[in-house]
Amino acid sequence: MPDYRRYRIPGGTYFFTVNLLERYPNDLLIRHIDVLRHAGP
C-alpha cells in the first residue's frame, strides 16, 4: 500500500475522486449526488 503524506490540519478538508468500474451508462453517482454531498462529519 502506498505511503501517502498528508498534512494534519484540524478542520481541514480532503478531496477525493470516485470512479466506477462500469462508467457508462451508469448514472449511480448522479442519482445520489445529494447523499454524497452531505456525507461526512
mmCIF entry with sequence, helices, sheets and N, C-alpha, C, O atoms, coordinates in Angstrom:
data_MODEL
# 
_entry.id   MODEL 
# 
_entity.id                         1 
_entity.type                       polymer 
_entity.pdbx_number_of_molecules   1 
# 
_entity_poly.entity_id                      1 
_entity_poly.type                           'polypeptide(L)' 
_entity_poly.nstd_linkage                   no 
_entity_poly.nstd_monomer                   no 
_entity_poly.pdbx_seq_one_letter_code       MPDYRRYRIPGGTYFFTVNLLERYPNDLLIRHIDVLRHAGP 
_entity_poly.pdbx_seq_one_letter_code_can   MPDYRRYRIPGGTYFFTVNLLERYPNDLLIRHIDVLRHAGP 
_entity_poly.pdbx_strand_id                 A 
# 
loop_
_entity_poly_seq.entity_id 
_entity_poly_seq.num 
_entity_poly_seq.mon_id 
_entity_poly_seq.hetero 
1 1  MET n 
1 2  PRO n 
1 3  ASP n 
1 4  TYR n 
1 5  ARG n 
1 6  ARG n 
1 7  TYR n 
1 8  ARG n 
1 9  ILE n 
1 10 PRO n 
1 11 GLY n 
1 12 GLY n 
1 13 THR n 
1 14 TYR n 
1 15 PHE n 
1 16 PHE n 
1 17 THR n 
1 18 VAL n 
1 19 ASN n 
1 20 LEU n 
1 21 LEU n 
1 22 GLU n 
1 23 ARG n 
1 24 TYR n 
1 25 PRO n 
1 26 ASN n 
1 27 ASP n 
1 28 LEU n 
1 29 LEU n 
1 30 ILE n 
1 31 ARG n 
1 32 HIS n 
1 33 ILE n 
1 34 ASP n 
1 35 VAL n 
1 36 LEU n 
1 37 ARG n 
1 38 HIS n 
1 39 ALA n 
1 40 GLY n 
1 41 PRO n 
# 
_struct_asym.id          A 
_struct_asym.entity_id   1 
# 
loop_
_struct_conf.conf_type_id 
_struct_conf.id 
_struct_conf.pdbx_PDB_helix_id 
_struct_conf.beg_label_comp_id 
_struct_conf.beg_label_asym_id 
_struct_conf.beg_label_seq_id 
_struct_conf.pdbx_beg_PDB_ins_code 
_struct_conf.end_label_comp_id 
_struct_conf.end_label_asym_id 
_struct_conf.end_label_seq_id 
_struct_conf.pdbx_end_PDB_ins_code 
_struct_conf.beg_auth_comp_id 
_struct_conf.beg_auth_asym_id 
_struct_conf.beg_auth_seq_id 
_struct_conf.end_auth_comp_id 
_struct_conf.end_auth_asym_id 
_struct_conf.end_auth_seq_id 
_struct_conf.pdbx_PDB_helix_class 
_struct_conf.details 
_struct_conf.pdbx_PDB_helix_length 
HELX_P HELX_P1 AA1 LEU A 28 ? ARG A 31 ? LEU A 28 ARG A 31 1 ? 4 
HELX_P HELX_P2 AA2 ILE A 33 ? ARG A 37 ? ILE A 33 ARG A 37 1 ? 5 
# 
_struct_conf_type.id          HELX_P 
_struct_conf_type.criteria    ? 
_struct_conf_type.reference   ? 
# 
loop_
_atom_site.group_PDB 
_atom_site.id 
_atom_site.type_symbol 
_atom_site.label_atom_id 
_atom_site.label_alt_id 
_atom_site.label_comp_id 
_atom_site.label_asym_id 
_atom_site.label_entity_id 
_atom_site.label_seq_id 
_atom_site.pdbx_PDB_ins_code 
_atom_site.Cartn_x 
_atom_site.Cartn_y 
_atom_site.Cartn_z 
_atom_site.occupancy 
_atom_site.B_iso_or_equiv 
_atom_site.pdbx_formal_charge 
_atom_site.auth_seq_id 
_atom_site.auth_comp_id 
_atom_site.auth_asym_id 
_atom_site.auth_atom_id 
_atom_site.pdbx_PDB_model_num 
ATOM 1   N N  . MET A 1 1  ? 0.846   -1.176 0.000   1.00 0.00 ? 1  MET A N  1 
ATOM 2   C CA . MET A 1 1  ? 0.000   0.000  0.000   1.00 0.00 ? 1  MET A CA 1 
ATOM 3   C C  . MET A 1 1  ? 0.895   1.245  0.000   1.00 0.00 ? 1  MET A C  1 
ATOM 4   O O  . MET A 1 1  ? 1.894   1.288  0.718   1.00 0.00 ? 1  MET A O  1 
ATOM 5   N N  . PRO A 1 2  ? 0.540   2.255  -0.802  1.00 0.00 ? 2  PRO A N  1 
ATOM 6   C CA . PRO A 1 2  ? 1.369   3.458  -0.870  1.00 0.00 ? 2  PRO A CA 1 
ATOM 7   C C  . PRO A 1 2  ? 1.426   4.199  0.467   1.00 0.00 ? 2  PRO A C  1 
ATOM 8   O O  . PRO A 1 2  ? 0.492   4.137  1.266   1.00 0.00 ? 2  PRO A O  1 
ATOM 9   N N  . ASP A 1 3  ? 2.508   4.879  0.688   1.00 0.00 ? 3  ASP A N  1 
ATOM 10  C CA . ASP A 1 3  ? 2.682   5.682  1.892   1.00 0.00 ? 3  ASP A CA 1 
ATOM 11  C C  . ASP A 1 3  ? 2.445   7.144  1.526   1.00 0.00 ? 3  ASP A C  1 
ATOM 12  O O  . ASP A 1 3  ? 3.368   7.837  1.099   1.00 0.00 ? 3  ASP A O  1 
ATOM 13  N N  . TYR A 1 4  ? 1.207   7.612  1.695   1.00 0.00 ? 4  TYR A N  1 
ATOM 14  C CA . TYR A 1 4  ? 0.864   8.975  1.331   1.00 0.00 ? 4  TYR A CA 1 
ATOM 15  C C  . TYR A 1 4  ? 1.248   9.931  2.448   1.00 0.00 ? 4  TYR A C  1 
ATOM 16  O O  . TYR A 1 4  ? 1.159   9.588  3.627   1.00 0.00 ? 4  TYR A O  1 
ATOM 17  N N  . ARG A 1 5  ? 1.675   11.126 2.077   1.00 0.00 ? 5  ARG A N  1 
ATOM 18  C CA . ARG A 1 5  ? 1.962   12.164 3.051   1.00 0.00 ? 5  ARG A CA 1 
ATOM 19  C C  . ARG A 1 5  ? 0.778   13.115 3.078   1.00 0.00 ? 5  ARG A C  1 
ATOM 20  O O  . ARG A 1 5  ? 0.344   13.623 2.044   1.00 0.00 ? 5  ARG A O  1 
ATOM 21  N N  . ARG A 1 6  ? 0.272   13.343 4.263   1.00 0.00 ? 6  ARG A N  1 
ATOM 22  C CA . ARG A 1 6  ? -0.880  14.228 4.408   1.00 0.00 ? 6  ARG A CA 1 
ATOM 23  C C  . ARG A 1 6  ? -0.602  15.230 5.521   1.00 0.00 ? 6  ARG A C  1 
ATOM 24  O O  . ARG A 1 6  ? -0.031  14.889 6.557   1.00 0.00 ? 6  ARG A O  1 
ATOM 25  N N  . TYR A 1 7  ? -1.013  16.464 5.288   1.00 0.00 ? 7  TYR A N  1 
ATOM 26  C CA . TYR A 1 7  ? -0.929  17.466 6.337   1.00 0.00 ? 7  TYR A CA 1 
ATOM 27  C C  . TYR A 1 7  ? -2.066  17.216 7.309   1.00 0.00 ? 7  TYR A C  1 
ATOM 28  O O  . TYR A 1 7  ? -3.206  16.994 6.901   1.00 0.00 ? 7  TYR A O  1 
ATOM 29  N N  . ARG A 1 8  ? -1.755  17.252 8.577   1.00 0.00 ? 8  ARG A N  1 
ATOM 30  C CA . ARG A 1 8  ? -2.776  17.074 9.616   1.00 0.00 ? 8  ARG A CA 1 
ATOM 31  C C  . ARG A 1 8  ? -3.169  18.443 10.139  1.00 0.00 ? 8  ARG A C  1 
ATOM 32  O O  . ARG A 1 8  ? -2.522  18.988 11.032  1.00 0.00 ? 8  ARG A O  1 
ATOM 33  N N  . ILE A 1 9  ? -4.233  18.991 9.574   1.00 0.00 ? 9  ILE A N  1 
ATOM 34  C CA . ILE A 1 9  ? -4.709  20.304 9.969   1.00 0.00 ? 9  ILE A CA 1 
ATOM 35  C C  . ILE A 1 9  ? -6.117  20.153 10.539  1.00 0.00 ? 9  ILE A C  1 
ATOM 36  O O  . ILE A 1 9  ? -7.008  19.668 9.843   1.00 0.00 ? 9  ILE A O  1 
ATOM 37  N N  . PRO A 1 10 ? -6.335  20.559 11.793  1.00 0.00 ? 10 PRO A N  1 
ATOM 38  C CA . PRO A 1 10 ? -7.680  20.470 12.369  1.00 0.00 ? 10 PRO A CA 1 
ATOM 39  C C  . PRO A 1 10 ? -8.694  21.235 11.515  1.00 0.00 ? 10 PRO A C  1 
ATOM 40  O O  . PRO A 1 10 ? -8.468  22.392 11.162  1.00 0.00 ? 10 PRO A O  1 
ATOM 41  N N  . GLY A 1 11 ? -9.792  20.592 11.192  1.00 0.00 ? 11 GLY A N  1 
ATOM 42  C CA . GLY A 1 11 ? -10.828 21.225 10.378  1.00 0.00 ? 11 GLY A CA 1 
ATOM 43  C C  . GLY A 1 11 ? -10.512 21.246 8.894   1.00 0.00 ? 11 GLY A C  1 
ATOM 44  O O  . GLY A 1 11 ? -11.248 21.853 8.116   1.00 0.00 ? 11 GLY A O  1 
ATOM 45  N N  . GLY A 1 12 ? -9.428  20.591 8.488   1.00 0.00 ? 12 GLY A N  1 
ATOM 46  C CA . GLY A 1 12 ? -9.052  20.561 7.076   1.00 0.00 ? 12 GLY A CA 1 
ATOM 47  C C  . GLY A 1 12 ? -10.018 19.729 6.245   1.00 0.00 ? 12 GLY A C  1 
ATOM 48  O O  . GLY A 1 12 ? -10.811 18.961 6.789   1.00 0.00 ? 12 GLY A O  1 
ATOM 49  N N  . THR A 1 13 ? -9.950  19.881 4.946   1.00 0.00 ? 13 THR A N  1 
ATOM 50  C CA . THR A 1 13 ? -10.824 19.165 4.023   1.00 0.00 ? 13 THR A CA 1 
ATOM 51  C C  . THR A 1 13 ? -9.990  18.297 3.092   1.00 0.00 ? 13 THR A C  1 
ATOM 52  O O  . THR A 1 13 ? -8.940  18.724 2.613   1.00 0.00 ? 13 THR A O  1 
ATOM 53  N N  . TYR A 1 14 ? -10.454 17.090 2.839   1.00 0.00 ? 14 TYR A N  1 
ATOM 54  C CA . TYR A 1 14 ? -9.823  16.201 1.868   1.00 0.00 ? 14 TYR A CA 1 
ATOM 55  C C  . TYR A 1 14 ? -10.725 16.104 0.644   1.00 0.00 ? 14 TYR A C  1 
ATOM 56  O O  . TYR A 1 14 ? -11.945 15.992 0.768   1.00 0.00 ? 14 TYR A O  1 
ATOM 57  N N  . PHE A 1 15 ? -10.127 16.148 -0.521  1.00 0.00 ? 15 PHE A N  1 
ATOM 58  C CA . PHE A 1 15 ? -10.870 15.959 -1.760  1.00 0.00 ? 15 PHE A CA 1 
ATOM 59  C C  . PHE A 1 15 ? -10.492 14.605 -2.327  1.00 0.00 ? 15 PHE A C  1 
ATOM 60  O O  . PHE A 1 15 ? -9.335  14.192 -2.252  1.00 0.00 ? 15 PHE A O  1 
ATOM 61  N N  . PHE A 1 16 ? -11.460 13.923 -2.886  1.00 0.00 ? 16 PHE A N  1 
ATOM 62  C CA . PHE A 1 16 ? -11.194 12.615 -3.453  1.00 0.00 ? 16 PHE A CA 1 
ATOM 63  C C  . PHE A 1 16 ? -12.027 12.420 -4.706  1.00 0.00 ? 16 PHE A C  1 
ATOM 64  O O  . PHE A 1 16 ? -13.010 13.128 -4.928  1.00 0.00 ? 16 PHE A O  1 
ATOM 65  N N  . THR A 1 17 ? -11.637 11.476 -5.506  1.00 0.00 ? 17 THR A N  1 
ATOM 66  C CA . THR A 1 17 ? -12.335 11.158 -6.741  1.00 0.00 ? 17 THR A CA 1 
ATOM 67  C C  . THR A 1 17 ? -12.948 9.768  -6.620  1.00 0.00 ? 17 THR A C  1 
ATOM 68  O O  . THR A 1 17 ? -12.307 8.831  -6.143  1.00 0.00 ? 17 THR A O  1 
ATOM 69  N N  . VAL A 1 18 ? -14.183 9.650  -7.055  1.00 0.00 ? 18 VAL A N  1 
ATOM 70  C CA . VAL A 1 18 ? -14.872 8.363  -7.052  1.00 0.00 ? 18 VAL A CA 1 
ATOM 71  C C  . VAL A 1 18 ? -14.981 7.899  -8.495  1.00 0.00 ? 18 VAL A C  1 
ATOM 72  O O  . VAL A 1 18 ? -15.394 8.656  -9.374  1.00 0.00 ? 18 VAL A O  1 
ATOM 73  N N  . ASN A 1 19 ? -14.611 6.655  -8.727  1.00 0.00 ? 19 ASN A N  1 
ATOM 74  C CA . ASN A 1 19 ? -14.674 6.080  -10.063 1.00 0.00 ? 19 ASN A CA 1 
ATOM 75  C C  . ASN A 1 19 ? -15.424 4.757  -9.992  1.00 0.00 ? 19 ASN A C  1 
ATOM 76  O O  . ASN A 1 19 ? -15.264 4.006  -9.031  1.00 0.00 ? 19 ASN A O  1 
ATOM 77  N N  . LEU A 1 20 ? -16.226 4.470  -10.979 1.00 0.00 ? 20 LEU A N  1 
ATOM 78  C CA . LEU A 1 20 ? -16.968 3.218  -11.025 1.00 0.00 ? 20 LEU A CA 1 
ATOM 79  C C  . LEU A 1 20 ? -16.354 2.294  -12.070 1.00 0.00 ? 20 LEU A C  1 
ATOM 80  O O  . LEU A 1 20 ? -15.804 2.745  -13.075 1.00 0.00 ? 20 LEU A O  1 
ATOM 81  N N  . LEU A 1 21 ? -16.457 1.007  -11.816 1.00 0.00 ? 21 LEU A N  1 
ATOM 82  C CA . LEU A 1 21 ? -15.915 0.032  -12.753 1.00 0.00 ? 21 LEU A CA 1 
ATOM 83  C C  . LEU A 1 21 ? -16.596 0.153  -14.118 1.00 0.00 ? 21 LEU A C  1 
ATOM 84  O O  . LEU A 1 21 ? -15.931 0.171  -15.154 1.00 0.00 ? 21 LEU A O  1 
ATOM 85  N N  . GLU A 1 22 ? -17.918 0.235  -14.104 1.00 0.00 ? 22 GLU A N  1 
ATOM 86  C CA . GLU A 1 22 ? -18.680 0.390  -15.346 1.00 0.00 ? 22 GLU A CA 1 
ATOM 87  C C  . GLU A 1 22 ? -19.229 1.810  -15.386 1.00 0.00 ? 22 GLU A C  1 
ATOM 88  O O  . GLU A 1 22 ? -20.281 2.089  -14.810 1.00 0.00 ? 22 GLU A O  1 
ATOM 89  N N  . ARG A 1 23 ? -18.530 2.691  -16.052 1.00 0.00 ? 23 ARG A N  1 
ATOM 90  C CA . ARG A 1 23 ? -18.905 4.112  -16.045 1.00 0.00 ? 23 ARG A CA 1 
ATOM 91  C C  . ARG A 1 23 ? -20.137 4.417  -16.886 1.00 0.00 ? 23 ARG A C  1 
ATOM 92  O O  . ARG A 1 23 ? -20.996 5.197  -16.475 1.00 0.00 ? 23 ARG A O  1 
ATOM 93  N N  . TYR A 1 24 ? -20.222 3.815  -18.037 1.00 0.00 ? 24 TYR A N  1 
ATOM 94  C CA . TYR A 1 24 ? -21.317 4.133  -18.965 1.00 0.00 ? 24 TYR A CA 1 
ATOM 95  C C  . TYR A 1 24 ? -22.140 2.908  -19.239 1.00 0.00 ? 24 TYR A C  1 
ATOM 96  O O  . TYR A 1 24 ? -21.558 1.848  -19.470 1.00 0.00 ? 24 TYR A O  1 
ATOM 97  N N  . PRO A 1 25 ? -23.423 2.973  -19.230 1.00 0.00 ? 25 PRO A N  1 
ATOM 98  C CA . PRO A 1 25 ? -24.333 4.098  -18.987 1.00 0.00 ? 25 PRO A CA 1 
ATOM 99  C C  . PRO A 1 25 ? -24.760 4.193  -17.525 1.00 0.00 ? 25 PRO A C  1 
ATOM 100 O O  . PRO A 1 25 ? -25.949 4.370  -17.259 1.00 0.00 ? 25 PRO A O  1 
ATOM 101 N N  . ASN A 1 26 ? -23.856 4.086  -16.584 1.00 0.00 ? 26 ASN A N  1 
ATOM 102 C CA . ASN A 1 26 ? -24.156 4.076  -15.163 1.00 0.00 ? 26 ASN A CA 1 
ATOM 103 C C  . ASN A 1 26 ? -24.338 5.509  -14.642 1.00 0.00 ? 26 ASN A C  1 
ATOM 104 O O  . ASN A 1 26 ? -23.436 6.337  -14.766 1.00 0.00 ? 26 ASN A O  1 
ATOM 105 N N  . ASP A 1 27 ? -25.511 5.795  -14.057 1.00 0.00 ? 27 ASP A N  1 
ATOM 106 C CA . ASP A 1 27 ? -25.777 7.120  -13.503 1.00 0.00 ? 27 ASP A CA 1 
ATOM 107 C C  . ASP A 1 27 ? -25.922 7.076  -11.978 1.00 0.00 ? 27 ASP A C  1 
ATOM 108 O O  . ASP A 1 27 ? -26.557 7.948  -11.386 1.00 0.00 ? 27 ASP A O  1 
ATOM 109 N N  . LEU A 1 28 ? -25.340 6.076  -11.359 1.00 0.00 ? 28 LEU A N  1 
ATOM 110 C CA . LEU A 1 28 ? -25.459 5.881  -9.909  1.00 0.00 ? 28 LEU A CA 1 
ATOM 111 C C  . LEU A 1 28 ? -25.007 7.111  -9.125  1.00 0.00 ? 28 LEU A C  1 
ATOM 112 O O  . LEU A 1 28 ? -25.716 7.551  -8.219  1.00 0.00 ? 28 LEU A O  1 
ATOM 113 N N  . LEU A 1 29 ? -23.858 7.668  -9.448  1.00 0.00 ? 29 LEU A N  1 
ATOM 114 C CA . LEU A 1 29 ? -23.346 8.819  -8.709  1.00 0.00 ? 29 LEU A CA 1 
ATOM 115 C C  . LEU A 1 29 ? -24.200 10.061 -8.927  1.00 0.00 ? 29 LEU A C  1 
ATOM 116 O O  . LEU A 1 29 ? -24.364 10.869 -8.013  1.00 0.00 ? 29 LEU A O  1 
ATOM 117 N N  . ILE A 1 30 ? -24.736 10.217 -10.111 1.00 0.00 ? 30 ILE A N  1 
ATOM 118 C CA . ILE A 1 30 ? -25.584 11.377 -10.399 1.00 0.00 ? 30 ILE A CA 1 
ATOM 119 C C  . ILE A 1 30 ? -26.907 11.281 -9.643  1.00 0.00 ? 30 ILE A C  1 
ATOM 120 O O  . ILE A 1 30 ? -27.403 12.277 -9.116  1.00 0.00 ? 30 ILE A O  1 
ATOM 121 N N  . ARG A 1 31 ? -27.468 10.088 -9.594  1.00 0.00 ? 31 ARG A N  1 
ATOM 122 C CA . ARG A 1 31 ? -28.740 9.899  -8.890  1.00 0.00 ? 31 ARG A CA 1 
ATOM 123 C C  . ARG A 1 31 ? -28.605 10.137 -7.388  1.00 0.00 ? 31 ARG A C  1 
ATOM 124 O O  . ARG A 1 31 ? -29.572 10.537 -6.738  1.00 0.00 ? 31 ARG A O  1 
ATOM 125 N N  . HIS A 1 32 ? -27.432 9.898  -6.836  1.00 0.00 ? 32 HIS A N  1 
ATOM 126 C CA . HIS A 1 32 ? -27.245 10.008 -5.386  1.00 0.00 ? 32 HIS A CA 1 
ATOM 127 C C  . HIS A 1 32 ? -26.276 11.128 -5.001  1.00 0.00 ? 32 HIS A C  1 
ATOM 128 O O  . HIS A 1 32 ? -25.626 11.051 -3.958  1.00 0.00 ? 32 HIS A O  1 
ATOM 129 N N  . ILE A 1 33 ? -26.178 12.155 -5.824  1.00 0.00 ? 33 ILE A N  1 
ATOM 130 C CA . ILE A 1 33 ? -25.230 13.237 -5.565  1.00 0.00 ? 33 ILE A CA 1 
ATOM 131 C C  . ILE A 1 33 ? -25.528 13.966 -4.264  1.00 0.00 ? 33 ILE A C  1 
ATOM 132 O O  . ILE A 1 33 ? -24.598 14.379 -3.572  1.00 0.00 ? 33 ILE A O  1 
ATOM 133 N N  . ASP A 1 34 ? -26.809 14.136 -3.908  1.00 0.00 ? 34 ASP A N  1 
ATOM 134 C CA . ASP A 1 34 ? -27.153 14.836 -2.667  1.00 0.00 ? 34 ASP A CA 1 
ATOM 135 C C  . ASP A 1 34 ? -26.675 14.052 -1.443  1.00 0.00 ? 34 ASP A C  1 
ATOM 136 O O  . ASP A 1 34 ? -26.211 14.647 -0.471  1.00 0.00 ? 34 ASP A O  1 
ATOM 137 N N  . VAL A 1 35 ? -26.785 12.746 -1.482  1.00 0.00 ? 35 VAL A N  1 
ATOM 138 C CA . VAL A 1 35 ? -26.302 11.917 -0.375  1.00 0.00 ? 35 VAL A CA 1 
ATOM 139 C C  . VAL A 1 35 ? -24.795 12.062 -0.235  1.00 0.00 ? 35 VAL A C  1 
ATOM 140 O O  . VAL A 1 35 ? -24.277 12.186 0.875   1.00 0.00 ? 35 VAL A O  1 
ATOM 141 N N  . LEU A 1 36 ? -24.088 12.046 -1.371  1.00 0.00 ? 36 LEU A N  1 
ATOM 142 C CA . LEU A 1 36 ? -22.631 12.190 -1.332  1.00 0.00 ? 36 LEU A CA 1 
ATOM 143 C C  . LEU A 1 36 ? -22.210 13.559 -0.809  1.00 0.00 ? 36 LEU A C  1 
ATOM 144 O O  . LEU A 1 36 ? -21.224 13.672 -0.081  1.00 0.00 ? 36 LEU A O  1 
ATOM 145 N N  . ARG A 1 37 ? -22.953 14.592 -1.178  1.00 0.00 ? 37 ARG A N  1 
ATOM 146 C CA . ARG A 1 37 ? -22.606 15.953 -0.726  1.00 0.00 ? 37 ARG A CA 1 
ATOM 147 C C  . ARG A 1 37 ? -22.773 16.106 0.778   1.00 0.00 ? 37 ARG A C  1 
ATOM 148 O O  . ARG A 1 37 ? -22.028 16.858 1.407   1.00 0.00 ? 37 ARG A O  1 
ATOM 149 N N  . HIS A 1 38 ? -23.737 15.405 1.364   1.00 0.00 ? 38 HIS A N  1 
ATOM 150 C CA . HIS A 1 38 ? -23.997 15.539 2.798   1.00 0.00 ? 38 HIS A CA 1 
ATOM 151 C C  . HIS A 1 38 ? -23.286 14.494 3.644   1.00 0.00 ? 38 HIS A C  1 
ATOM 152 O O  . HIS A 1 38 ? -23.466 14.462 4.861   1.00 0.00 ? 38 HIS A O  1 
ATOM 153 N N  . ALA A 1 39 ? -22.495 13.651 3.030   1.00 0.00 ? 39 ALA A N  1 
ATOM 154 C CA . ALA A 1 39 ? -21.762 12.635 3.791   1.00 0.00 ? 39 ALA A CA 1 
ATOM 155 C C  . ALA A 1 39 ? -20.605 13.289 4.532   1.00 0.00 ? 39 ALA A C  1 
ATOM 156 O O  . ALA A 1 39 ? -20.011 14.256 4.054   1.00 0.00 ? 39 ALA A O  1 
ATOM 157 N N  . GLY A 1 40 ? -20.306 12.768 5.664   1.00 0.00 ? 40 GLY A N  1 
ATOM 158 C CA . GLY A 1 40 ? -19.182 13.285 6.433   1.00 0.00 ? 40 GLY A CA 1 
ATOM 159 C C  . GLY A 1 40 ? -19.616 13.814 7.778   1.00 0.00 ? 40 GLY A C  1 
ATOM 160 O O  . GLY A 1 40 ? -20.763 13.636 8.188   1.00 0.00 ? 40 GLY A O  1 
ATOM 161 N N  . PRO A 1 41 ? -18.702 14.460 8.457   1.00 0.00 ? 41 PRO A N  1 
ATOM 162 C CA . PRO A 1 41 ? -18.986 14.945 9.819   1.00 0.00 ? 41 PRO A CA 1 
ATOM 163 C C  . PRO A 1 41 ? -19.976 16.069 9.863   1.00 0.00 ? 41 PRO A C  1 
ATOM 164 O O  . PRO A 1 41 ? -20.300 16.566 10.942  1.00 0.00 ? 41 PRO A O  1 
# 
